[in-house]
Amino acid sequence: MLNVVALCTNCDAGGYFIATMPDGKRIKAHLLKNNGSLEQELLVLKQKWQGKDAAFGSAFVMEIPDTVVEGHEGLTEGSHEYLVFEKVLLAEAAKAGLYPVTNYDDPALEQMFEPEDANSAVKHFNPSYPADTDSSLALASKLYMAVVLQKVDSAAEAHAPPQPPPPRQSGPRKQQQQQQRAPRERRSPTREERYAAAEEPAAGVATAADSRGQAVQQQHH
């Protein structure tokens, strides 16, 4: 569950706390339905709490093969998690002055979540996998919920973070603009170029002198 002290210390006014976690209510429902243990091809759930579940400290194990929560025989059976309930989460967050953002103001982002969660404090993932993927992987994704909390004075003030700037212009026109703005490459002249530059004025004077000499010779003749 949330570390309220850490959140109060590390989240500035107007800042955001963004998290994803297994939905305790959904985890509990699947475990109770399957006598405390659910084992499918790409998802394993095991109940670890004893007796009635509590708001805090009700442990369970989640394993998803080929991920960081995969179990290893003789070492670990998966990731040890704790039930997180929406109401408890939001109540503890409010104590720290954190309130949920219900509208992300981003249609593309909203499509990642279940339509029923539109304008809800927490949102559940709505996965889309290839048709040949085992259904247990989609179930694992649907067990997770996302929440965006903002450090504000009241729930009414919580709003989505600002949108990122639009992508930079691309294409031929953009490339042309970049070339126009690009500084010209500066380099030192080669030895041959320096010699040629030094000889140009002398060649010009000689040509003029030759012209005058030819004119004088023509007058004498």
C-alpha positions as CSV (number, residue, x, y, z in Angstrom):
1,M,0.0,0.0,0.0
2,L,1.0,3.6,-0.3
3,N,3.8,5.0,1.8
4,V,2.0,8.3,2.8
5,V,5.0,9.9,4.4
6,A,7.2,9.3,1.3
7,L,4.5,10.7,-1.0
8,C,4.1,13.8,1.0
9,T,7.8,14.4,1.0
10,N,8.6,13.6,-2.6
11,C,5.6,14.9,-4.5
12,D,5.5,18.7,-5.0
13,A,2.3,20.7,-5.2
14,G,0.7,20.1,-8.6
15,G,2.9,17.0,-9.1
16,Y,1.7,13.6,-10.1
17,F,2.0,10.0,-8.7
18,I,1.4,7.4,-11.4
19,A,1.1,3.7,-10.6
20,T,-0.1,0.4,-11.8
21,M,-0.9,-2.6,-9.5
22,P,-3.0,-5.7,-9.4
23,D,-6.6,-4.9,-8.5
24,G,-7.2,-6.6,-5.1
25,K,-10.9,-7.0,-5.7
26,R,-10.4,-8.9,-9.0
27,I,-7.5,-11.0,-7.6
28,K,-9.6,-11.9,-4.6
29,A,-12.6,-12.9,-6.8
30,H,-10.5,-15.3,-8.9
31,L,-8.9,-16.9,-5.9
32,L,-12.1,-17.4,-4.0
33,K,-13.7,-18.9,-7.2
34,N,-10.8,-21.4,-7.6
35,N,-10.3,-22.4,-3.9
36,G,-7.3,-20.2,-3.4
37,S,-5.2,-21.2,-6.4
38,L,-5.5,-20.4,-10.1
39,E,-3.1,-22.1,-12.5
40,Q,-3.3,-21.4,-16.3
41,E,-0.8,-21.5,-19.1
42,L,0.4,-17.9,-18.7
43,L,-0.9,-17.0,-15.2
44,V,-0.6,-18.4,-11.8
45,L,-2.3,-17.0,-8.6
46,K,-2.0,-18.4,-5.1
47,Q,-3.6,-17.2,-2.0
48,K,-1.2,-16.6,0.9
49,W,-3.3,-14.8,3.5
50,Q,-5.1,-16.8,6.1
51,G,-8.8,-16.3,7.1
52,K,-10.6,-13.2,6.0
53,D,-8.7,-10.7,3.9
54,A,-7.8,-7.3,5.3
55,A,-7.3,-3.8,4.0
56,F,-3.5,-4.2,4.5
57,G,-1.2,-7.2,4.4
58,S,-3.3,-9.8,2.5
59,A,-0.5,-11.5,0.5
60,F,-0.8,-13.6,-2.6
61,V,1.6,-14.9,-5.3
62,M,1.4,-13.9,-8.9
63,E,3.4,-15.7,-11.6
64,I,3.6,-14.8,-15.3
65,P,6.1,-16.9,-17.3
66,D,8.9,-15.1,-19.3
67,T,8.5,-12.0,-17.2
68,V,10.1,-10.6,-14.0
69,V,7.5,-12.3,-12.0
70,E,8.2,-15.8,-13.3
71,G,8.8,-18.4,-10.7
72,H,11.9,-20.5,-10.5
73,E,11.8,-24.0,-9.0
74,G,13.8,-24.2,-5.7
75,L,14.2,-20.4,-5.6
76,T,10.8,-18.6,-5.8
77,E,7.3,-19.4,-6.8
78,G,6.7,-15.9,-8.3
79,S,6.1,-12.4,-7.1
80,H,4.7,-11.9,-3.6
81,E,2.1,-9.2,-3.8
82,Y,-0.6,-7.7,-1.5
83,L,-4.2,-7.0,-2.2
84,V,-4.8,-3.4,-3.0
85,F,-8.4,-2.2,-2.9
86,E,-9.5,0.9,-4.7
87,K,-11.3,2.5,-1.8
88,V,-8.5,2.0,0.6
89,L,-6.0,3.3,-2.0
90,L,-7.9,6.5,-2.6
91,A,-8.5,7.1,1.1
92,E,-4.8,6.8,2.0
93,A,-3.9,9.0,-1.0
94,A,-6.3,11.7,0.1
95,K,-4.5,11.8,3.5
96,A,-1.4,12.8,1.6
97,G,-3.3,15.4,-0.4
98,L,-3.3,13.2,-3.5
99,Y,-6.5,13.1,-5.6
100,P,-7.3,10.9,-8.7
101,V,-7.3,12.3,-12.2
102,T,-10.3,10.7,-13.8
103,N,-10.0,12.1,-17.3
104,Y,-6.7,11.7,-19.0
105,D,-7.7,14.0,-21.9
106,D,-6.0,11.7,-24.4
107,P,-8.3,9.5,-26.6
108,A,-5.4,7.3,-27.7
109,L,-4.4,6.7,-24.0
110,E,-8.0,6.1,-23.0
111,Q,-8.3,3.3,-25.5
112,M,-5.8,1.3,-23.5
113,F,-8.3,0.9,-20.7
114,E,-11.8,-0.7,-20.4
115,P,-14.5,1.6,-21.7
116,E,-16.5,1.1,-18.5
117,D,-13.7,2.9,-16.6
118,A,-14.0,6.2,-18.5
119,N,-14.0,9.0,-15.9
120,S,-13.2,6.5,-13.1
121,A,-10.6,7.0,-10.5
122,V,-8.8,3.8,-11.4
123,K,-8.7,2.2,-14.9
124,H,-8.2,-1.4,-15.8
125,F,-6.2,-2.4,-18.8
126,N,-8.0,-3.5,-22.0
127,P,-5.3,-5.7,-23.7
128,S,-5.3,-6.7,-27.4
129,Y,-3.2,-9.7,-28.2
130,P,-2.9,-11.8,-31.4
131,A,-5.7,-14.3,-31.9
132,D,-3.3,-17.2,-31.2
133,T,-2.2,-15.9,-27.8
134,D,-3.4,-17.9,-24.8
135,S,-6.4,-16.2,-23.1
136,S,-4.7,-16.3,-19.7
137,L,-2.3,-13.6,-20.8
138,A,-5.2,-11.2,-21.4
139,L,-6.6,-12.2,-18.1
140,A,-3.3,-11.3,-16.4
141,S,-3.4,-7.8,-18.0
142,K,-7.0,-7.3,-17.0
143,L,-6.2,-7.9,-13.4
144,Y,-4.1,-4.8,-13.3
145,M,-5.3,-1.3,-12.7
146,A,-3.7,2.1,-13.3
147,V,-4.1,5.3,-11.3
148,V,-2.9,8.9,-11.7
149,L,-2.9,11.0,-8.5
150,Q,-2.2,14.7,-8.3
151,K,-1.0,16.7,-5.3
152,V,-3.7,19.4,-5.1
153,D,-6.0,20.9,-2.5
154,S,-9.1,19.1,-3.5
155,A,-10.4,16.4,-5.8
156,A,-12.1,19.0,-8.1
157,E,-8.7,20.5,-8.9
158,A,-7.0,17.3,-10.2
159,H,-6.5,17.4,-13.9
160,A,-4.5,15.5,-16.5
161,P,-0.8,16.4,-17.1
162,P,-0.1,18.7,-20.1
163,Q,0.1,17.1,-23.4
164,P,3.6,16.7,-24.9
165,P,4.5,19.2,-27.7
166,P,3.5,18.2,-31.3
167,P,6.1,16.2,-33.3
168,R,8.7,18.3,-35.1
169,Q,8.0,19.0,-38.8
170,S,9.5,16.5,-41.2
171,G,9.8,16.1,-44.9
172,P,11.5,18.0,-47.7
173,R,10.4,21.4,-46.5
174,K,11.8,20.7,-43.0
175,Q,15.1,19.5,-44.5
176,Q,15.3,22.7,-46.6
177,Q,14.7,24.9,-43.6
178,Q,17.4,23.0,-41.7
179,Q,19.8,23.5,-44.5
180,Q,19.1,27.2,-44.7
181,R,19.6,27.6,-40.9
182,A,22.7,25.4,-40.9
183,P,25.9,27.4,-40.6
184,R,28.3,27.1,-43.5
185,E,31.3,24.9,-43.0
186,R,34.4,26.9,-42.3
187,R,37.8,25.6,-43.2
188,S,41.3,26.9,-43.8
189,P,42.4,27.3,-47.5
190,T,44.8,24.7,-48.8
191,R,48.4,25.7,-49.8
192,E,47.5,25.6,-53.5
193,E,44.5,27.9,-52.8
194,R,46.7,30.4,-50.9
195,Y,49.3,30.4,-53.8
196,A,46.6,30.9,-56.4
197,A,45.1,33.8,-54.4
198,A,48.5,35.4,-54.0
199,E,49.3,35.2,-57.7
200,E,46.0,36.7,-59.0
201,P,46.8,40.4,-58.3
202,A,50.2,40.1,-59.9
203,A,48.8,38.5,-63.0
204,G,46.3,41.3,-63.3
205,V,49.0,44.0,-63.1
206,A,51.1,42.2,-65.7
207,T,48.3,42.0,-68.1
208,A,47.6,45.7,-67.8
209,A,51.3,46.5,-68.3
210,D,51.5,44.3,-71.4
211,S,48.4,46.0,-72.8
212,R,50.1,49.5,-72.4
213,G,53.3,48.2,-73.9
214,Q,51.5,46.9,-76.9
215,A,49.7,50.2,-77.3
216,V,53.1,52.1,-77.2
217,Q,54.6,49.8,-79.8
218,Q,51.7,50.3,-82.1
219,Q,52.1,54.1,-81.8
220,H,55.8,53.9,-82.8
221,H,55.0,51.8,-85.8
